[in-house]
Amino acid sequence: MDETLGQRIRRLRKERNLSQTELGAFVGVTISWISTIEQDRATPSAELLNKFADALNISLRDLIQDKDKHLELQTRIKLVEVLIETNRPDEAEELIVKIQAQEVLTELESIKLIVFLADCRYLQERYQDALSTLIPLITNLESSNFHDAYVLAWIRNKIGNNYTELQETENALYSYKRAYDYINRFIEFDHLAAYISYNVGLTLRRKGFIRESLSYIEKAGEYYEKTNDIRKLADALFVLGIAHKNTNDFLKASEYFDQAKTLYQTLNNTSLFSRVQVTVASSITYKENPEQAIQDLLRCADQFEKDRYPAGVVFVYAKIAEILFVSVRQQSLRTGDL
């Protein structure tokens, strides 16, 4: 039986013995708004559709269905973005293909869907496939003097992300720097500019250009602090700590690590807190107090066990073995037993 979206939501709600009030409480809207949607007098946003699907215990694909032609194109494109953000690349890719086949798209809409298709492949760890989608797109746009610097930077940054996953650091740095070049044409330094700046700095650090990396990471950190993005600010501070550690500025490194740990504690993120603690214990604490460093590392190993992060556990015990080896060797030198 053909149904409108509103009729389907109403039917599913009743099948699950939910009142309009209860469904509204699940998705965070009023009973009157639920009534309006069920009567097809308004189309819910993509974010709200995602909440409806969760509340009704149904996939977004089944909730929307092909019969809902009345859904606005922009809502369907936004829905693709929501599916990607909630790590449902298969559903997103299926919807992208349908939109591309059924809709008359503007140039910008077409570009967005191509990039979202590459995002699906990125989430599926098909990095080469993603690059095969993005590189022809960016080559065409740049050669045709496409004017939207934000879109160009957005695509270049995603190319850098795929190269990073493939551990092709040189190509990643080239793409991130190309993305950064477009920032000068932005109206303001925004979240995308901060993300690109962070990626440039992080990749420079990985390449060994420590001092050159600092200004990029600091600029991103300043933006995250201004916008109160605690998680990203903590990440930036952690990376700054590592950069200063690598230049043997342990005092400055300790300051950044302490700030990062405080923010991760604020977020109640024990996993990331432990990753910072591993770095502090294995590179700073052990110099003054090897026993304390080992105790800190053992606590981190316990946390990584809980997180089911075996690589972290192996790394921690390798660091403990390294500290013990150095301690024994130093003791042997002092006693002449080496």
C-alpha positions as CSV (number, residue, x, y, z in Angstrom):
1,M,0.0,0.0,0.0
2,D,1.4,3.4,-1.0
3,E,1.8,5.8,1.9
4,T,3.0,9.3,2.3
5,L,5.8,9.9,4.8
6,G,3.5,11.3,7.4
7,Q,1.1,8.3,7.0
8,R,4.0,5.9,7.4
9,I,5.3,7.6,10.6
10,R,1.8,7.5,12.0
11,R,1.4,3.8,11.2
12,L,4.7,2.9,12.6
13,R,4.1,4.9,15.8
14,K,0.8,3.1,16.4
15,E,2.3,-0.3,15.7
16,R,4.8,0.4,18.4
17,N,2.1,1.6,20.8
18,L,3.6,5.1,21.1
19,S,1.5,8.2,21.6
20,Q,2.3,11.4,19.7
21,T,3.6,12.8,23.0
22,E,5.9,9.8,23.6
23,L,7.2,10.0,20.0
24,G,7.7,13.7,20.4
25,A,9.7,13.1,23.6
26,F,11.9,10.6,21.8
27,V,12.8,12.9,18.9
28,G,12.7,16.2,20.8
29,V,9.7,18.0,19.3
30,T,6.3,19.0,20.5
31,I,3.1,16.9,20.0
32,S,1.7,19.6,17.6
33,W,4.8,19.2,15.4
34,I,4.3,15.4,15.4
35,S,0.7,16.0,14.3
36,T,1.7,18.4,11.6
37,I,4.2,15.9,10.2
38,E,1.8,13.0,10.3
39,Q,-0.8,15.0,8.4
40,D,1.9,15.8,5.7
41,R,1.6,19.5,6.4
42,A,5.3,19.8,6.9
43,T,8.4,17.7,5.9
44,P,10.8,16.9,8.7
45,S,14.5,17.9,8.4
46,A,17.1,15.3,7.6
47,E,18.3,15.3,11.2
48,L,14.7,14.8,12.5
49,L,14.1,12.0,10.0
50,N,17.2,10.2,11.4
51,K,15.7,10.6,14.9
52,F,12.4,9.2,13.8
53,A,14.1,6.2,12.3
54,D,15.9,5.5,15.6
55,A,12.8,6.1,17.7
56,L,10.7,3.8,15.4
57,N,13.4,1.2,15.2
58,I,13.6,1.2,11.4
59,S,16.3,2.1,8.9
60,L,16.2,5.5,7.3
61,R,16.1,3.8,3.9
62,D,12.9,1.9,4.9
63,L,11.4,5.0,6.5
64,I,11.9,7.2,3.4
65,Q,11.3,4.8,0.5
66,D,11.3,5.7,-3.1
67,K,7.6,6.7,-3.0
68,D,8.4,9.9,-1.2
69,K,9.0,12.1,-4.2
70,H,7.6,15.1,-2.4
71,L,10.7,15.3,-0.2
72,E,12.6,18.3,-1.3
73,L,15.9,17.7,-3.1
74,Q,17.9,19.7,-0.5
75,T,16.3,17.5,2.2
76,R,17.3,14.3,0.4
77,I,20.9,15.6,-0.1
78,K,21.0,16.6,3.6
79,L,19.8,13.1,4.4
80,V,22.8,11.7,2.5
81,E,25.0,13.8,4.8
82,V,23.3,12.5,7.9
83,L,23.7,8.9,6.8
84,I,27.4,9.6,6.3
85,E,27.8,11.3,9.6
86,T,26.1,8.4,11.3
87,N,28.4,5.9,9.5
88,R,25.9,4.3,7.2
89,P,27.8,4.5,3.9
90,D,25.9,1.8,2.1
91,E,22.5,3.5,2.6
92,A,24.0,6.9,1.7
93,E,25.5,5.5,-1.5
94,E,22.2,3.9,-2.5
95,L,20.4,7.2,-2.0
96,I,23.1,9.2,-3.9
97,V,22.7,6.9,-6.9
98,K,18.9,7.4,-6.9
99,I,19.2,11.1,-6.6
100,Q,21.7,11.3,-9.4
101,A,19.4,9.2,-11.7
102,Q,16.1,10.9,-10.8
103,E,16.9,14.6,-10.2
104,V,17.9,17.6,-12.3
105,L,20.9,18.9,-10.3
106,T,22.7,22.2,-10.2
107,E,26.5,22.2,-10.6
108,L,27.0,22.6,-6.9
109,E,24.5,19.8,-6.0
110,S,26.2,17.5,-8.4
111,I,29.6,18.3,-6.9
112,K,28.3,17.7,-3.4
113,L,26.9,14.3,-4.3
114,I,30.2,13.3,-5.9
115,V,32.1,14.3,-2.8
116,F,29.6,12.4,-0.6
117,L,30.1,9.3,-2.8
118,A,33.8,9.6,-2.1
119,D,33.0,9.9,1.6
120,C,31.1,6.6,1.4
121,R,34.1,4.9,0.0
122,Y,36.3,6.6,2.6
123,L,34.1,5.1,5.4
124,Q,34.4,1.7,3.7
125,E,38.2,2.1,3.7
126,R,38.2,2.1,-0.1
127,Y,40.7,5.0,-0.2
128,Q,41.9,4.5,-3.7
129,D,38.3,4.4,-5.0
130,A,37.6,7.6,-3.1
131,L,40.7,9.3,-4.7
132,S,39.6,8.0,-8.1
133,T,36.3,9.9,-7.5
134,L,37.8,13.1,-6.1
135,I,40.9,13.7,-8.2
136,P,39.2,14.0,-11.6
137,L,36.6,16.3,-9.9
138,I,39.2,18.7,-8.4
139,T,41.3,18.6,-11.6
140,N,38.3,19.6,-13.7
141,L,37.2,22.3,-11.2
142,E,40.7,23.9,-10.9
143,S,41.4,23.8,-14.6
144,S,38.0,25.5,-15.3
145,N,38.7,28.3,-12.8
146,F,35.8,27.3,-10.5
147,H,35.3,30.3,-8.3
148,D,34.1,28.8,-5.0
149,A,37.2,28.6,-2.8
150,Y,35.3,26.9,0.0
151,V,34.3,24.0,-2.2
152,L,37.8,23.7,-3.6
153,A,39.4,23.7,-0.1
154,W,36.8,21.2,1.1
155,I,37.6,18.7,-1.7
156,R,41.4,19.2,-1.4
157,N,41.2,18.5,2.3
158,K,39.3,15.2,1.7
159,I,41.9,14.2,-0.8
160,G,44.5,14.8,1.9
161,N,42.6,12.6,4.3
162,N,42.5,9.7,1.9
163,Y,46.2,10.0,1.2
164,T,46.8,10.1,5.0
165,E,45.0,6.8,5.4
166,L,47.1,5.3,2.6
167,Q,50.2,6.6,4.5
168,E,51.2,8.6,1.4
169,T,52.3,11.6,3.6
170,E,54.0,13.6,0.8
171,N,50.8,13.5,-1.3
172,A,48.7,14.3,1.8
173,L,50.8,17.3,2.6
174,Y,50.6,18.6,-0.9
175,S,46.8,18.4,-0.9
176,Y,46.4,19.9,2.6
177,K,48.7,22.8,1.6
178,R,46.6,23.3,-1.6
179,A,43.5,23.4,0.6
180,Y,45.2,25.9,2.9
181,D,46.0,28.2,0.0
182,Y,42.3,28.6,-0.6
183,I,41.7,29.7,3.0
184,N,43.0,33.2,2.1
185,R,39.9,33.6,-0.1
186,F,37.5,32.7,2.8
187,I,35.3,35.5,4.2
188,E,36.3,34.3,7.7
189,F,38.5,31.7,9.4
190,D,35.9,29.1,10.1
191,H,35.6,25.4,11.2
192,L,36.8,24.1,7.7
193,A,39.8,26.5,7.8
194,A,40.7,25.3,11.3
195,Y,40.4,21.7,10.2
196,I,42.6,22.3,7.2
197,S,45.2,24.2,9.3
198,Y,45.2,21.4,11.9
199,N,45.8,18.8,9.1
200,V,48.7,20.8,7.6
201,G,50.3,21.1,11.0
202,L,49.8,17.5,11.9
203,T,51.2,16.3,8.6
204,L,54.2,18.6,8.8
205,R,55.0,17.2,12.2
206,R,54.8,13.6,10.8
207,K,57.2,14.7,8.1
208,G,59.6,15.9,10.7
209,F,59.1,19.7,10.1
210,I,58.3,20.3,13.8
211,R,58.8,24.0,14.1
212,E,57.0,24.7,10.9
213,S,54.0,22.7,12.1
214,L,53.5,24.8,15.3
215,S,51.9,27.9,13.8
216,Y,49.3,25.8,11.9
217,I,48.3,23.8,14.9
218,E,48.2,26.8,17.2
219,K,46.0,28.7,14.7
220,A,43.5,25.8,14.7
221,G,43.7,25.6,18.5
222,E,42.9,29.3,18.8
223,Y,39.8,28.8,16.7
224,Y,38.6,25.8,18.8
225,E,39.2,27.7,22.0
226,K,37.2,30.7,20.7
227,T,34.3,28.4,19.6
228,N,34.5,26.3,22.8
229,D,35.1,23.1,20.8
230,I,36.6,21.3,23.8
231,R,37.3,18.0,22.0
232,K,39.1,19.5,19.1
233,L,41.0,21.9,21.3
234,A,42.2,19.0,23.4
235,D,43.4,17.2,20.3
236,A,45.3,20.3,19.1
237,L,46.9,20.7,22.5
238,F,47.9,17.1,22.5
239,V,49.6,17.4,19.1
240,L,51.3,20.6,20.3
241,G,52.6,18.7,23.3
242,I,54.1,16.0,21.0
243,A,55.6,18.6,18.8
244,H,57.4,20.4,21.7
245,K,58.5,17.0,23.1
246,N,60.1,16.2,19.8
247,T,62.1,19.4,20.0
248,N,63.1,18.5,23.6
249,D,61.2,21.4,25.0
250,F,59.8,19.2,27.8
251,L,58.6,22.0,30.0
252,K,56.3,23.4,27.2
253,A,55.3,19.9,26.2
254,S,54.2,19.1,29.8
255,E,52.1,22.3,29.9
256,Y,50.2,21.3,26.7
257,F,49.8,17.6,27.8
258,D,48.4,18.8,31.2
259,Q,45.9,21.0,29.4
260,A,44.9,18.2,27.1
261,K,44.4,15.8,29.9
262,T,42.2,18.3,31.8
263,L,40.0,18.8,28.8
264,Y,39.7,15.0,28.1
265,Q,38.8,14.6,31.8
266,T,36.1,17.3,31.4
267,L,34.7,15.3,28.5
268,N,34.9,12.1,30.6
269,N,37.0,10.5,27.8
270,T,39.2,8.1,29.7
271,S,40.6,6.6,26.5
272,L,42.0,9.8,25.1
273,F,43.2,10.8,28.5
274,S,45.1,7.5,28.7
275,R,46.7,8.1,25.3
276,V,48.1,11.5,26.6
277,Q,49.2,9.8,29.8
278,V,51.1,7.2,27.9
279,T,53.1,9.9,26.1
280,V,53.8,11.8,29.3
281,A,54.8,8.8,31.2
282,S,57.0,7.3,28.5
283,S,58.8,10.5,27.4
284,I,58.8,12.8,30.5
285,T,57.9,11.2,33.8
286,Y,60.3,8.3,33.4
287,K,63.3,10.7,33.3
288,E,62.7,11.7,36.9
289,N,60.7,8.9,38.3
290,P,60.8,5.5,36.4
291,E,58.7,3.7,39.0
292,Q,55.9,6.3,38.8
293,A,56.1,6.2,35.0
294,I,55.6,2.4,35.0
295,Q,52.6,2.7,37.4
296,D,51.0,5.3,35.1
297,L,51.6,3.1,32.1
298,L,50.1,0.0,33.8
299,R,46.9,2.0,34.5
300,C,46.8,3.0,30.8
301,A,47.2,-0.6,29.8
302,D,44.2,-1.5,31.9
303,Q,42.2,1.2,30.2
304,F,43.2,0.0,26.8
305,E,42.2,-3.5,27.7
306,K,38.7,-2.2,28.6
307,D,38.6,-0.3,25.3
308,R,39.6,-3.5,23.4
309,Y,42.6,-1.6,21.9
310,P,45.2,-4.3,21.7
311,A,47.7,-2.2,19.7
312,G,47.7,0.3,22.7
313,V,48.3,-2.5,25.2
314,V,51.2,-3.8,23.2
315,F,52.7,-0.3,22.8
316,V,52.4,0.4,26.6
317,Y,54.1,-2.9,27.6
318,A,56.8,-2.2,25.0
319,K,57.4,1.2,26.7
320,I,57.5,-0.4,30.1
321,A,60.1,-2.9,28.9
322,E,62.1,0.0,27.4
323,I,62.0,1.9,30.8
324,L,63.0,-1.3,32.7
325,F,65.9,-2.0,30.3
326,V,67.2,1.6,30.6
327,S,66.9,1.4,34.4
328,V,68.7,-1.9,34.6
329,R,71.4,-0.7,32.3
330,Q,72.0,2.5,34.4
331,Q,72.1,0.5,37.6
332,S,74.7,-1.8,36.0
333,L,76.8,1.1,35.0
334,R,76.7,2.5,38.5
335,T,77.7,-0.9,40.0
336,G,80.2,-1.9,37.3
337,D,78.3,-5.1,36.5
338,L,77.6,-4.2,32.8
